[in-house]
Amino acid sequence: QLLVFYIPDEEEFQQMKERLISFGGRHVTSTNPYWDRGGATIEDPDGYRVVLMNTDGITPV
């Protein structure tokens, strides 16, 4: 169970990651290596995870 945010702007991606960590989250290794390529998985104190991806995201076909 993941909530994924696609953030293509590098500066915005870094700011969001730092912000989540400052609120008590911690950067963890994802159980799926896909999310660690170009992204960051942040786990909150309750164990829920948010993935920030520094990509454009999914494009509809």
C-alpha distance matrix in Angstrom:
0.0 3.7 7.0 9.7 13.4 16.2 19.2 22.2 24.6 24.8 26.3 23.8 20.9 22.7 23.4 19.9 18.8 21.8 21.3 17.8 19.4 22.4 20.5 19.4 16.4 16.8 16.4 14.7 14.6 11.5 10.9 11.5 14.9 14.6 12.8 15.6 18.3 19.0 16.2 15.1 12.0 12.7 11.6 13.1 15.5 13.2 10.7 8.0 7.5 9.0 10.4 13.9 15.6 19.4 19.9 21.0 17.9 18.0 21.5 22.2 24.7
3.7 0.0 3.7 6.1 9.7 12.6 15.5 18.6 20.9 21.1 22.6 20.0 17.2 19.1 19.9 16.4 15.4 18.6 18.2 15.0 16.8 19.9 18.2 17.6 14.4 14.9 14.1 13.0 13.2 10.1 10.8 10.9 13.6 12.8 10.3 13.2 15.7 16.0 12.9 11.9 9.2 10.1 10.0 11.8 14.9 13.4 11.0 7.7 5.7 5.8 6.8 10.2 12.0 15.8 16.6 17.7 14.8 15.5 19.1 20.4 23.2
7.0 3.7 0.0 3.8 6.8 10.1 12.9 16.2 18.4 19.1 20.3 17.4 15.0 17.3 17.6 14.0 13.8 17.1 16.2 13.3 15.9 18.6 16.9 17.0 14.1 15.2 14.6 14.5 15.1 12.5 13.9 13.6 15.7 14.3 11.4 14.3 16.3 15.7 12.6 11.8 9.7 10.2 10.8 11.9 15.4 14.4 12.6 9.0 6.9 5.0 6.1 8.6 10.7 14.2 15.0 15.7 13.1 14.1 17.5 18.9 22.1
9.7 6.1 3.8 0.0 3.8 6.5 9.6 12.7 15.2 15.9 17.5 14.9 12.3 15.0 15.8 12.5 12.4 16.1 15.7 13.4 15.9 18.8 17.8 18.2 15.1 15.7 14.3 14.5 14.7 12.1 14.0 12.9 14.2 12.2 9.3 12.2 13.5 12.5 9.7 9.9 9.0 10.4 12.2 13.9 17.7 17.2 15.2 11.9 8.9 5.9 4.6 5.9 7.2 10.6 11.2 12.0 9.5 11.1 14.6 16.5 19.7
13.4 9.7 6.8 3.8 0.0 3.8 6.2 9.6 11.8 13.0 14.4 11.5 9.5 12.6 13.2 10.1 10.9 14.5 14.0 12.6 15.4 17.9 17.2 18.4 15.5 16.4 15.0 16.0 16.6 14.6 17.0 15.8 16.5 14.2 11.1 13.4 14.1 12.1 9.6 10.2 10.4 11.4 13.9 15.2 19.1 19.2 17.6 14.3 11.4 7.8 6.3 5.0 6.1 8.6 9.3 9.8 8.3 10.7 13.8 16.2 19.6
16.2 12.6 10.1 6.5 3.8 0.0 3.8 6.3 9.2 10.8 13.0 10.6 8.6 12.2 13.4 11.1 12.1 15.7 15.8 14.9 17.5 20.0 19.9 21.1 18.2 18.7 16.7 17.7 17.7 15.9 18.3 16.5 16.4 13.6 11.0 13.1 12.8 10.2 8.9 10.7 12.1 13.8 16.7 18.5 22.3 22.7 20.8 17.7 14.5 10.9 8.4 6.1 4.8 6.1 5.8 6.1 5.3 8.5 11.3 14.3 17.5
19.2 15.5 12.9 9.6 6.2 3.8 0.0 3.8 5.7 7.5 9.3 7.0 5.7 9.5 10.6 9.1 10.6 13.7 14.0 14.1 16.6 18.6 19.0 20.7 18.2 18.6 16.7 18.4 18.8 17.6 20.6 19.0 18.3 15.8 13.1 14.2 13.7 10.4 9.3 11.0 13.1 14.4 17.7 19.2 23.0 23.9 22.4 19.5 16.3 12.6 10.3 6.8 5.8 5.0 5.9 6.6 7.8 11.4 13.6 16.8 20.0
22.2 18.6 16.2 12.7 9.6 6.3 3.8 0.0 3.8 6.3 9.0 8.0 7.3 10.7 12.3 11.8 13.1 16.0 16.8 17.3 19.4 21.4 22.2 23.9 21.3 21.4 19.0 20.6 20.6 19.6 22.5 20.4 19.2 16.4 14.4 15.2 13.6 10.1 10.4 13.0 15.7 17.4 20.9 22.7 26.4 27.4 25.7 23.0 19.6 16.0 13.2 9.8 7.6 4.9 4.5 5.0 7.9 11.4 12.9 16.5 19.2
24.6 20.9 18.4 15.2 11.8 9.2 5.7 3.8 0.0 3.9 5.6 5.4 6.1 8.8 10.1 10.7 12.3 14.4 15.4 16.7 18.6 20.0 21.3 23.3 21.2 21.3 19.2 21.4 21.8 21.4 24.6 23.0 21.6 19.2 16.8 17.0 15.6 11.9 12.1 14.0 16.9 18.0 21.7 23.1 26.7 28.2 26.8 24.3 21.0 17.5 15.0 11.3 9.9 6.9 7.9 8.7 11.6 15.2 16.5 20.0 22.8
24.8 21.1 19.1 15.9 13.0 10.8 7.5 6.3 3.9 0.0 3.8 5.5 5.0 6.2 8.6 10.0 10.6 12.4 14.2 15.6 16.7 18.3 20.2 21.8 19.7 19.3 17.0 19.3 19.7 19.9 23.3 21.9 20.1 18.2 15.9 15.2 14.0 10.2 10.6 12.1 15.5 16.6 20.4 22.1 25.5 27.4 25.8 23.8 20.4 17.2 14.6 10.9 9.8 6.4 8.8 10.9 13.6 17.3 19.0 22.6 25.3
26.3 22.6 20.3 17.5 14.4 13.0 9.3 9.0 5.6 3.8 0.0 3.8 5.4 5.2 6.2 8.6 10.0 10.7 12.2 14.4 15.6 16.4 18.5 20.6 19.0 19.1 17.3 20.2 21.3 21.8 25.4 24.4 22.8 21.3 18.5 17.7 17.1 13.5 13.1 13.7 16.8 17.1 20.7 21.9 25.0 27.2 26.1 24.3 21.2 18.0 16.1 12.4 12.3 9.6 12.2 13.9 16.4 20.2 21.8 25.4 28.2
23.8 20.0 17.4 14.9 11.5 10.6 7.0 8.0 5.4 5.5 3.8 0.0 3.8 5.5 5.0 6.1 8.6 9.9 10.3 12.3 14.3 15.1 16.5 18.9 17.3 18.0 16.6 19.4 20.8 20.8 24.3 23.5 22.4 20.7 17.6 17.5 17.3 13.7 12.6 12.9 15.4 15.4 18.9 19.7 23.0 24.9 24.0 21.8 18.9 15.5 14.0 10.4 10.9 9.0 11.5 12.7 14.7 18.4 20.2 23.4 26.6
20.9 17.2 15.0 12.3 9.5 8.6 5.7 7.3 6.1 5.0 5.4 3.8 0.0 3.8 5.5 5.3 6.2 8.7 9.9 10.8 12.5 14.3 15.7 17.3 15.1 15.3 13.4 16.0 17.1 17.1 20.6 19.7 18.6 17.0 13.9 13.7 13.7 10.3 8.8 9.2 11.9 12.4 16.0 17.4 20.8 22.6 21.3 19.2 16.0 12.7 10.7 7.1 7.6 6.1 9.4 11.5 13.0 16.6 19.0 22.3 25.4
22.7 19.1 17.3 15.0 12.6 12.2 9.5 10.7 8.8 6.2 5.2 5.5 3.8 0.0 3.8 5.5 5.1 6.2 8.5 10.1 10.7 12.2 14.4 15.9 14.1 13.9 12.1 15.2 16.7 17.5 21.2 20.9 19.5 18.6 15.4 14.3 14.7 11.6 10.1 9.5 12.3 12.2 15.8 17.1 20.2 22.5 21.3 19.8 16.9 14.1 12.5 9.3 10.3 8.9 12.5 15.0 16.5 20.2 22.6 26.1 29.0
23.4 19.9 17.6 15.8 13.2 13.4 10.6 12.3 10.1 8.6 6.2 5.0 5.5 3.8 0.0 3.8 5.5 5.2 6.0 8.7 9.9 10.4 12.4 14.7 13.6 14.3 13.5 16.9 19.0 19.7 23.4 23.3 22.4 21.5 18.1 17.4 18.1 15.0 13.1 12.0 14.1 13.1 16.2 16.7 19.6 22.0 21.4 19.9 17.4 14.5 13.8 10.8 12.6 11.6 14.9 16.8 18.2 21.8 24.1 27.3 30.5
19.9 16.4 14.0 12.5 10.1 11.1 9.1 11.8 10.7 10.0 8.6 6.1 5.3 5.5 3.8 0.0 3.8 5.5 5.0 6.2 8.6 9.8 10.7 12.9 11.3 12.5 12.0 15.1 17.2 17.5 21.0 21.0 20.6 19.6 16.0 15.9 17.0 14.2 11.6 10.2 11.5 10.4 13.4 13.8 17.0 19.0 18.4 16.5 14.0 11.0 10.7 8.1 10.6 10.7 13.9 15.6 16.3 19.7 22.3 25.2 28.6
18.8 15.4 13.8 12.4 10.9 12.1 10.6 13.1 12.3 10.6 10.0 8.6 6.2 5.1 5.5 3.8 0.0 3.8 5.4 5.3 6.3 8.7 10.1 11.3 9.1 9.4 8.4 11.6 13.9 14.6 18.2 18.6 18.0 17.5 13.9 13.2 14.8 12.5 9.7 7.4 8.8 7.6 11.0 12.0 15.1 17.4 16.4 15.0 12.3 9.9 9.4 7.3 10.0 10.5 14.1 16.6 17.0 20.3 23.3 26.3 29.5
21.8 18.6 17.1 16.1 14.5 15.7 13.7 16.0 14.4 12.4 10.7 9.9 8.7 6.2 5.2 5.5 3.8 0.0 3.8 5.5 5.1 6.1 8.7 10.2 9.2 9.6 9.5 13.2 15.9 17.3 21.0 21.7 21.0 20.9 17.4 16.2 17.9 15.6 13.0 10.6 11.8 9.9 12.6 13.0 15.4 18.3 17.8 17.0 14.8 12.9 12.9 11.1 13.7 13.7 17.4 19.9 20.6 24.0 26.8 29.9 33.1
21.3 18.2 16.2 15.7 14.0 15.8 14.0 16.8 15.4 14.2 12.2 10.3 9.9 8.5 6.0 5.0 5.4 3.8 0.0 3.8 5.4 5.0 6.4 9.0 8.8 10.6 11.5 15.0 18.0 18.9 22.3 23.1 23.0 22.6 18.9 18.4 20.2 17.9 15.0 12.6 13.0 10.5 12.6 12.0 14.4 17.0 17.2 16.1 14.5 12.5 13.3 11.8 14.8 15.3 18.6 20.5 21.0 24.2 27.0 29.8 33.2
17.8 15.0 13.3 13.4 12.6 14.9 14.1 17.3 16.7 15.6 14.4 12.3 10.8 10.1 8.7 6.2 5.3 5.5 3.8 0.0 3.8 5.4 5.1 6.8 5.5 7.9 9.1 12.3 15.4 16.0 19.2 20.3 20.6 20.5 16.7 16.6 18.9 17.1 13.7 10.8 10.3 7.3 8.9 8.3 11.0 13.5 13.4 12.3 10.9 9.3 10.8 10.2 13.7 15.1 18.3 20.3 20.1 23.1 26.1 28.7 32.1
19.4 16.8 15.9 15.9 15.4 17.5 16.6 19.4 18.6 16.7 15.6 14.3 12.5 10.7 9.9 8.6 6.3 5.1 5.4 3.8 0.0 3.8 5.3 5.3 4.3 5.5 7.2 10.8 14.2 15.6 19.0 20.5 20.5 21.0 17.4 16.4 19.0 17.6 14.4 11.1 10.6 7.4 8.8 8.5 10.4 13.6 13.4 13.3 11.9 11.2 12.4 12.1 15.4 16.6 20.1 22.6 22.5 25.5 28.7 31.5 34.7
22.4 19.9 18.6 18.8 17.9 20.0 18.6 21.4 20.0 18.3 16.4 15.1 14.3 12.2 10.4 9.8 8.7 6.1 5.0 5.4 3.8 0.0 3.8 5.5 6.9 8.7 10.9 14.4 17.9 19.4 22.7 24.3 24.3 24.7 21.0 20.1 22.5 20.8 17.7 14.6 14.3 11.1 12.0 10.7 11.9 15.2 15.9 15.9 15.1 14.3 15.8 15.1 18.4 19.2 22.7 25.0 25.1 28.2 31.3 34.0 37.3
20.5 18.2 16.9 17.8 17.2 19.9 19.0 22.2 21.3 20.2 18.5 16.5 15.7 14.4 12.4 10.7 10.1 8.7 6.4 5.1 5.3 3.8 0.0 3.8 5.9 9.1 11.9 14.9 18.5 19.4 22.4 24.1 24.7 25.0 21.3 21.0 23.6 22.1 18.7 15.5 14.4 10.8 10.8 8.5 9.5 12.5 13.8 13.6 13.5 13.0 15.3 15.2 18.9 20.2 23.4 25.4 25.0 27.9 30.9 33.3 36.8
19.4 17.6 17.0 18.2 18.4 21.1 20.7 23.9 23.3 21.8 20.6 18.9 17.3 15.9 14.7 12.9 11.3 10.2 9.0 6.8 5.3 5.5 3.8 0.0 3.8 6.6 10.1 12.6 16.4 17.6 20.3 22.5 23.2 24.1 20.5 20.0 23.1 22.1 18.6 15.1 13.4 9.6 8.7 6.5 6.6 10.1 11.2 11.9 12.2 12.7 15.2 15.8 19.5 21.2 24.5 26.7 26.1 28.8 32.1 34.4 37.8
16.4 14.4 14.1 15.1 15.5 18.2 18.2 21.3 21.2 19.7 19.0 17.3 15.1 14.1 13.6 11.3 9.1 9.2 8.8 5.5 4.3 6.9 5.9 3.8 0.0 3.8 6.9 9.3 12.9 13.9 16.7 18.8 19.5 20.3 16.8 16.4 19.5 18.7 15.2 11.6 9.6 5.9 5.3 4.4 6.3 9.3 9.1 9.4 8.9 9.4 11.6 12.6 16.2 18.2 21.4 23.8 23.0 25.6 29.0 31.4 34.6
16.8 14.9 15.2 15.7 16.4 18.7 18.6 21.4 21.3 19.3 19.1 18.0 15.3 13.9 14.3 12.5 9.4 9.6 10.6 7.9 5.5 8.7 9.1 6.6 3.8 0.0 3.8 6.2 9.9 11.8 14.7 16.9 17.2 18.5 15.3 14.1 17.4 17.1 13.8 10.1 8.3 5.4 5.4 6.6 8.1 11.1 9.8 10.7 9.5 10.3 11.6 12.7 15.7 17.6 20.9 23.8 23.0 25.7 29.2 31.8 34.8
16.4 14.1 14.6 14.3 15.0 16.7 16.7 19.0 19.2 17.0 17.3 16.6 13.4 12.1 13.5 12.0 8.4 9.5 11.5 9.1 7.2 10.9 11.9 10.1 6.9 3.8 0.0 3.8 7.1 9.2 12.6 14.3 14.0 15.3 12.2 10.6 13.8 13.6 10.6 6.9 5.8 4.6 6.5 9.2 11.4 13.7 11.6 11.9 9.5 9.8 9.8 10.6 13.1 14.9 18.1 21.3 20.6 23.3 26.9 29.7 32.4
14.7 13.0 14.5 14.5 16.0 17.7 18.4 20.6 21.4 19.3 20.2 19.4 16.0 15.2 16.9 15.1 11.6 13.2 15.0 12.3 10.8 14.4 14.9 12.6 9.3 6.2 3.8 0.0 3.8 6.2 9.2 11.4 11.4 13.4 10.8 9.3 13.0 13.8 11.0 7.7 5.7 6.0 6.6 10.1 12.0 13.5 10.6 11.2 8.9 10.2 10.0 11.8 13.9 16.1 18.9 22.1 21.0 23.2 26.9 29.5 32.0
14.6 13.2 15.1 14.7 16.6 17.7 18.8 20.6 21.8 19.7 21.3 20.8 17.1 16.7 19.0 17.2 13.9 15.9 18.0 15.4 14.2 17.9 18.5 16.4 12.9 9.9 7.1 3.8 0.0 3.8 6.6 8.4 8.0 10.6 8.7 6.9 10.6 12.4 10.2 8.0 6.6 8.6 9.5 13.3 15.3 16.3 12.9 13.2 10.5 11.6 10.5 12.4 13.5 15.8 18.1 21.4 20.1 22.1 25.7 28.3 30.4
11.5 10.1 12.5 12.1 14.6 15.9 17.6 19.6 21.4 19.9 21.8 20.8 17.1 17.5 19.7 17.5 14.6 17.3 18.9 16.0 15.6 19.4 19.4 17.6 13.9 11.8 9.2 6.2 3.8 0.0 3.8 5.2 6.1 8.1 6.3 6.3 9.9 11.9 9.6 8.1 6.0 8.8 9.6 13.3 15.8 16.0 12.4 11.8 9.0 10.0 8.6 11.3 12.1 15.0 16.7 19.6 17.8 19.3 23.0 25.3 27.4
10.9 10.8 13.9 14.0 17.0 18.3 20.6 22.5 24.6 23.3 25.4 24.3 20.6 21.2 23.4 21.0 18.2 21.0 22.3 19.2 19.0 22.7 22.4 20.3 16.7 14.7 12.6 9.2 6.6 3.8 0.0 3.8 6.3 8.8 8.4 9.1 12.2 14.7 12.8 11.8 9.5 12.0 11.9 15.4 17.4 16.9 13.1 12.8 10.7 12.4 11.4 14.4 15.0 18.1 19.3 21.9 19.6 20.5 24.1 26.0 27.8
11.5 10.9 13.6 12.9 15.8 16.5 19.0 20.4 23.0 21.9 24.4 23.5 19.7 20.9 23.3 21.0 18.6 21.7 23.1 20.3 20.5 24.3 24.1 22.5 18.8 16.9 14.3 11.4 8.4 5.2 3.8 0.0 3.8 5.4 6.1 7.6 9.8 12.6 11.4 11.5 10.1 13.4 14.1 17.7 20.2 19.7 16.0 14.9 12.2 12.9 11.0 13.6 13.2 16.2 16.8 19.2 16.9 17.5 21.0 22.9 24.5
14.9 13.6 15.7 14.2 16.5 16.4 18.3 19.2 21.6 20.1 22.8 22.4 18.6 19.5 22.4 20.6 18.0 21.0 23.0 20.6 20.5 24.3 24.7 23.2 19.5 17.2 14.0 11.4 8.0 6.1 6.3 3.8 0.0 3.8 5.4 5.3 6.9 10.2 9.9 10.6 10.4 14.0 15.5 19.2 21.9 21.9 18.3 17.4 14.3 14.4 11.8 13.5 12.5 14.7 15.5 18.4 16.6 17.7 21.0 23.4 24.8
14.6 12.8 14.3 12.2 14.2 13.6 15.8 16.4 19.2 18.2 21.3 20.7 17.0 18.6 21.5 19.6 17.5 20.9 22.6 20.5 21.0 24.7 25.0 24.1 20.3 18.5 15.3 13.4 10.6 8.1 8.8 5.4 3.8 0.0 3.8 5.5 5.6 8.4 8.5 10.3 10.8 14.5 16.5 20.0 23.1 23.1 19.6 18.0 14.6 13.9 10.7 11.9 10.1 12.3 12.4 14.9 13.1 14.0 17.3 19.7 21.1
12.8 10.3 11.4 9.3 11.1 11.0 13.1 14.4 16.8 15.9 18.5 17.6 13.9 15.4 18.1 16.0 13.9 17.4 18.9 16.7 17.4 21.0 21.3 20.5 16.8 15.3 12.2 10.8 8.7 6.3 8.4 6.1 5.4 3.8 0.0 3.8 5.5 7.0 5.5 6.8 7.2 10.9 13.2 16.7 19.9 20.1 16.9 15.1 11.5 10.3 7.1 8.3 7.3 10.0 10.9 13.7 11.9 13.6 17.2 19.8 21.8
15.6 13.2 14.3 12.2 13.4 13.1 14.2 15.2 17.0 15.2 17.7 17.5 13.7 14.3 17.4 15.9 13.2 16.2 18.4 16.6 16.4 20.1 21.0 20.0 16.4 14.1 10.6 9.3 6.9 6.3 9.1 7.6 5.3 5.5 3.8 0.0 3.8 6.0 5.1 5.9 7.2 10.9 13.4 17.0 20.0 20.8 17.6 16.5 12.9 12.0 8.9 9.5 8.6 10.4 12.0 15.4 14.5 16.6 19.9 22.9 24.8
18.3 15.7 16.3 13.5 14.1 12.8 13.7 13.6 15.6 14.0 17.1 17.3 13.7 14.7 18.1 17.0 14.8 17.9 20.2 18.9 19.0 22.5 23.6 23.1 19.5 17.4 13.8 13.0 10.6 9.9 12.2 9.8 6.9 5.6 5.5 3.8 0.0 3.8 5.5 8.2 10.4 14.0 16.9 20.4 23.6 24.4 21.2 19.8 16.1 14.7 11.1 10.7 8.5 9.1 10.1 13.5 13.1 15.2 18.2 21.3 22.9
19.0 16.0 15.7 12.5 12.1 10.2 10.4 10.1 11.9 10.2 13.5 13.7 10.3 11.6 15.0 14.2 12.5 15.6 17.9 17.1 17.6 20.8 22.1 22.1 18.7 17.1 13.6 13.8 12.4 11.9 14.7 12.6 10.2 8.4 7.0 6.0 3.8 0.0 3.8 7.2 10.4 13.6 16.9 20.0 23.4 24.5 21.8 20.0 16.2 14.0 10.3 8.7 6.0 5.6 7.1 10.8 11.1 13.9 16.8 20.2 22.2
16.2 12.9 12.6 9.7 9.6 8.9 9.3 10.4 12.1 10.6 13.1 12.6 8.8 10.1 13.1 11.6 9.7 13.0 15.0 13.7 14.4 17.7 18.7 18.6 15.2 13.8 10.6 11.0 10.2 9.6 12.8 11.4 9.9 8.5 5.5 5.1 5.5 3.8 0.0 3.8 6.8 9.9 13.3 16.3 19.8 20.9 18.2 16.4 12.6 10.3 6.8 5.4 4.1 5.6 8.1 11.6 11.2 14.1 17.4 20.6 23.0
15.1 11.9 11.8 9.9 10.2 10.7 11.0 13.0 14.0 12.1 13.7 12.9 9.2 9.5 12.0 10.2 7.4 10.6 12.6 10.8 11.1 14.6 15.5 15.1 11.6 10.1 6.9 7.7 8.0 8.1 11.8 11.5 10.6 10.3 6.8 5.9 8.2 7.2 3.8 0.0 3.8 6.4 9.9 12.9 16.3 17.6 15.1 13.7 10.1 8.3 5.7 5.2 6.5 8.4 11.4 14.6 14.1 16.9 20.4 23.4 26.0
12.0 9.2 9.7 9.0 10.4 12.1 13.1 15.7 16.9 15.5 16.8 15.4 11.9 12.3 14.1 11.5 8.8 11.8 13.0 10.3 10.6 14.3 14.4 13.4 9.6 8.3 5.8 5.7 6.6 6.0 9.5 10.1 10.4 10.8 7.2 7.2 10.4 10.4 6.8 3.8 0.0 3.8 6.6 10.0 13.2 14.2 11.4 10.1 6.5 5.7 4.4 6.4 8.6 11.5 14.0 16.8 15.6 17.9 21.6 24.2 26.9
12.7 10.1 10.2 10.4 11.4 13.8 14.4 17.4 18.0 16.6 17.1 15.4 12.4 12.2 13.1 10.4 7.6 9.9 10.5 7.3 7.4 11.1 10.8 9.6 5.9 5.4 4.6 6.0 8.6 8.8 12.0 13.4 14.0 14.5 10.9 10.9 14.0 13.6 9.9 6.4 3.8 0.0 3.8 6.6 9.9 11.4 9.3 8.3 5.5 5.3 6.3 7.9 11.1 13.6 16.5 19.1 18.0 20.5 24.0 26.5 29.5
11.6 10.0 10.8 12.2 13.9 16.7 17.7 20.9 21.7 20.4 20.7 18.9 16.0 15.8 16.2 13.4 11.0 12.6 12.6 8.9 8.8 12.0 10.8 8.7 5.3 5.4 6.5 6.6 9.5 9.6 11.9 14.1 15.5 16.5 13.2 13.4 16.9 16.9 13.3 9.9 6.6 3.8 0.0 3.8 6.7 7.8 5.6 5.5 4.3 6.4 8.8 11.2 14.4 17.3 19.9 22.3 20.8 22.9 26.5 28.6 31.6
13.1 11.8 11.9 13.9 15.2 18.5 19.2 22.7 23.1 22.1 21.9 19.7 17.4 17.1 16.7 13.8 12.0 13.0 12.0 8.3 8.5 10.7 8.5 6.5 4.4 6.6 9.2 10.1 13.3 13.3 15.4 17.7 19.2 20.0 16.7 17.0 20.4 20.0 16.3 12.9 10.0 6.6 3.8 0.0 3.8 5.4 5.4 5.5 6.3 8.1 11.2 13.3 16.9 19.6 22.3 24.3 22.9 24.9 28.5 30.4 33.6
15.5 14.9 15.4 17.7 19.1 22.3 23.0 26.4 26.7 25.5 25.0 23.0 20.8 20.2 19.6 17.0 15.1 15.4 14.4 11.0 10.4 11.9 9.5 6.6 6.3 8.1 11.4 12.0 15.3 15.8 17.4 20.2 21.9 23.1 19.9 20.0 23.6 23.4 19.8 16.3 13.2 9.9 6.7 3.8 0.0 3.8 5.5 7.5 9.5 11.8 15.0 17.1 20.6 23.3 26.0 28.2 26.7 28.7 32.2 34.1 37.2
13.2 13.4 14.4 17.2 19.2 22.7 23.9 27.4 28.2 27.4 27.2 24.9 22.6 22.5 22.0 19.0 17.4 18.3 17.0 13.5 13.6 15.2 12.5 10.1 9.3 11.1 13.7 13.5 16.3 16.0 16.9 19.7 21.9 23.1 20.1 20.8 24.4 24.5 20.9 17.6 14.2 11.4 7.8 5.4 3.8 0.0 3.8 5.7 9.0 11.9 15.3 18.0 21.4 24.4 26.8 28.6 26.7 28.2 31.8 33.2 36.3
10.7 11.0 12.6 15.2 17.6 20.8 22.4 25.7 26.8 25.8 26.1 24.0 21.3 21.3 21.4 18.4 16.4 17.8 17.2 13.4 13.4 15.9 13.8 11.2 9.1 9.8 11.6 10.6 12.9 12.4 13.1 16.0 18.3 19.6 16.9 17.6 21.2 21.8 18.2 15.1 11.4 9.3 5.6 5.4 5.5 3.8 0.0 3.8 6.4 9.9 12.9 16.0 19.1 22.2 24.5 26.5 24.5 25.9 29.6 31.2 34.1
8.0 7.7 9.0 11.9 14.3 17.7 19.5 23.0 24.3 23.8 24.3 21.8 19.2 19.8 19.9 16.5 15.0 17.0 16.1 12.3 13.3 15.9 13.6 11.9 9.4 10.7 11.9 11.2 13.2 11.8 12.8 14.9 17.4 18.0 15.1 16.5 19.8 20.0 16.4 13.7 10.1 8.3 5.5 5.5 7.5 5.7 3.8 0.0 3.8 7.0 10.3 13.4 16.5 19.9 21.8 23.5 21.3 22.7 26.2 27.7 30.7
7.5 5.7 6.9 8.9 11.4 14.5 16.3 19.6 21.0 20.4 21.2 18.9 16.0 16.9 17.4 14.0 12.3 14.8 14.5 10.9 11.9 15.1 13.5 12.2 8.9 9.5 9.5 8.9 10.5 9.0 10.7 12.2 14.3 14.6 11.5 12.9 16.1 16.2 12.6 10.1 6.5 5.5 4.3 6.3 9.5 9.0 6.4 3.8 0.0 3.8 6.6 9.9 12.9 16.3 18.2 20.1 18.0 19.6 23.3 25.1 28.0
9.0 5.8 5.0 5.9 7.8 10.9 12.6 16.0 17.5 17.2 18.0 15.5 12.7 14.1 14.5 11.0 9.9 12.9 12.5 9.3 11.2 14.3 13.0 12.7 9.4 10.3 9.8 10.2 11.6 10.0 12.4 12.9 14.4 13.9 10.3 12.0 14.7 14.0 10.3 8.3 5.7 5.3 6.4 8.1 11.8 11.9 9.9 7.0 3.8 0.0 3.8 6.6 9.8 13.1 15.0 16.8 14.9 16.9 20.4 22.5 25.6
10.4 6.8 6.1 4.6 6.3 8.4 10.3 13.2 15.0 14.6 16.1 14.0 10.7 12.5 13.8 10.7 9.4 12.9 13.3 10.8 12.4 15.8 15.3 15.2 11.6 11.6 9.8 10.0 10.5 8.6 11.4 11.0 11.8 10.7 7.1 8.9 11.1 10.3 6.8 5.7 4.4 6.3 8.8 11.2 15.0 15.3 12.9 10.3 6.6 3.8 0.0 3.8 6.3 9.8 11.6 13.8 12.0 14.3 17.9 20.3 23.2
13.9 10.2 8.6 5.9 5.0 6.1 6.8 9.8 11.3 10.9 12.4 10.4 7.1 9.3 10.8 8.1 7.3 11.1 11.8 10.2 12.1 15.1 15.2 15.8 12.6 12.7 10.6 11.8 12.4 11.3 14.4 13.6 13.5 11.9 8.3 9.5 10.7 8.7 5.4 5.2 6.4 7.9 11.2 13.3 17.1 18.0 16.0 13.4 9.9 6.6 3.8 0.0 3.8 6.6 9.0 11.3 10.5 13.5 16.8 19.6 22.7
15.6 12.0 10.7 7.2 6.1 4.8 5.8 7.6 9.9 9.8 12.3 10.9 7.6 10.3 12.6 10.6 10.0 13.7 14.8 13.7 15.4 18.4 18.9 19.5 16.2 15.7 13.1 13.9 13.5 12.1 15.0 13.2 12.5 10.1 7.3 8.6 8.5 6.0 4.1 6.5 8.6 11.1 14.4 16.9 20.6 21.4 19.1 16.5 12.9 9.8 6.3 3.8 0.0 3.8 5.5 8.3 7.7 10.9 14.1 17.3 20.1
19.4 15.8 14.2 10.6 8.6 6.1 5.0 4.9 6.9 6.4 9.6 9.0 6.1 8.9 11.6 10.7 10.5 13.7 15.3 15.1 16.6 19.2 20.2 21.2 18.2 17.6 14.9 16.1 15.8 15.0 18.1 16.2 14.7 12.3 10.0 10.4 9.1 5.6 5.6 8.4 11.5 13.6 17.3 19.6 23.3 24.4 22.2 19.9 16.3 13.1 9.8 6.6 3.8 0.0 3.8 7.1 8.4 12.0 14.5 18.1 20.7
19.9 16.6 15.0 11.2 9.3 5.8 5.9 4.5 7.9 8.8 12.2 11.5 9.4 12.5 14.9 13.9 14.1 17.4 18.6 18.3 20.1 22.7 23.4 24.5 21.4 20.9 18.1 18.9 18.1 16.7 19.3 16.8 15.5 12.4 10.9 12.0 10.1 7.1 8.1 11.4 14.0 16.5 19.9 22.3 26.0 26.8 24.5 21.8 18.2 15.0 11.6 9.0 5.5 3.8 0.0 3.8 5.4 8.9 11.0 14.7 17.1
21.0 17.7 15.7 12.0 9.8 6.1 6.6 5.0 8.7 10.9 13.9 12.7 11.5 15.0 16.8 15.6 16.6 19.9 20.5 20.3 22.6 25.0 25.4 26.7 23.8 23.8 21.3 22.1 21.4 19.6 21.9 19.2 18.4 14.9 13.7 15.4 13.5 10.8 11.6 14.6 16.8 19.1 22.3 24.3 28.2 28.6 26.5 23.5 20.1 16.8 13.8 11.3 8.3 7.1 3.8 0.0 3.8 6.9 8.0 11.8 14.3
17.9 14.8 13.1 9.5 8.3 5.3 7.8 7.9 11.6 13.6 16.4 14.7 13.0 16.5 18.2 16.3 17.0 20.6 21.0 20.1 22.5 25.1 25.0 26.1 23.0 23.0 20.6 21.0 20.1 17.8 19.6 16.9 16.6 13.1 11.9 14.5 13.1 11.1 11.2 14.1 15.6 18.0 20.8 22.9 26.7 26.7 24.5 21.3 18.0 14.9 12.0 10.5 7.7 8.4 5.4 3.8 0.0 3.7 6.4 9.8 12.6
18.0 15.5 14.1 11.1 10.7 8.5 11.4 11.4 15.2 17.3 20.2 18.4 16.6 20.2 21.8 19.7 20.3 24.0 24.2 23.1 25.5 28.2 27.9 28.8 25.6 25.7 23.3 23.2 22.1 19.3 20.5 17.5 17.7 14.0 13.6 16.6 15.2 13.9 14.1 16.9 17.9 20.5 22.9 24.9 28.7 28.2 25.9 22.7 19.6 16.9 14.3 13.5 10.9 12.0 8.9 6.9 3.7 0.0 3.8 6.5 9.2
21.5 19.1 17.5 14.6 13.8 11.3 13.6 12.9 16.5 19.0 21.8 20.2 19.0 22.6 24.1 22.3 23.3 26.8 27.0 26.1 28.7 31.3 30.9 32.1 29.0 29.2 26.9 26.9 25.7 23.0 24.1 21.0 21.0 17.3 17.2 19.9 18.2 16.8 17.4 20.4 21.6 24.0 26.5 28.5 32.2 31.8 29.6 26.2 23.3 20.4 17.9 16.8 14.1 14.5 11.0 8.0 6.4 3.8 0.0 3.8 6.4
22.2 20.4 18.9 16.5 16.2 14.3 16.8 16.5 20.0 22.6 25.4 23.4 22.3 26.1 27.3 25.2 26.3 29.9 29.8 28.7 31.5 34.0 33.3 34.4 31.4 31.8 29.7 29.5 28.3 25.3 26.0 22.9 23.4 19.7 19.8 22.9 21.3 20.2 20.6 23.4 24.2 26.5 28.6 30.4 34.1 33.2 31.2 27.7 25.1 22.5 20.3 19.6 17.3 18.1 14.7 11.8 9.8 6.5 3.8 0.0 3.8
24.7 23.2 22.1 19.7 19.6 17.5 20.0 19.2 22.8 25.3 28.2 26.6 25.4 29.0 30.5 28.6 29.5 33.1 33.2 32.1 34.7 37.3 36.8 37.8 34.6 34.8 32.4 32.0 30.4 27.4 27.8 24.5 24.8 21.1 21.8 24.8 22.9 22.2 23.0 26.0 26.9 29.5 31.6 33.6 37.2 36.3 34.1 30.7 28.0 25.6 23.2 22.7 20.1 20.7 17.1 14.3 12.6 9.2 6.4 3.8 0.0
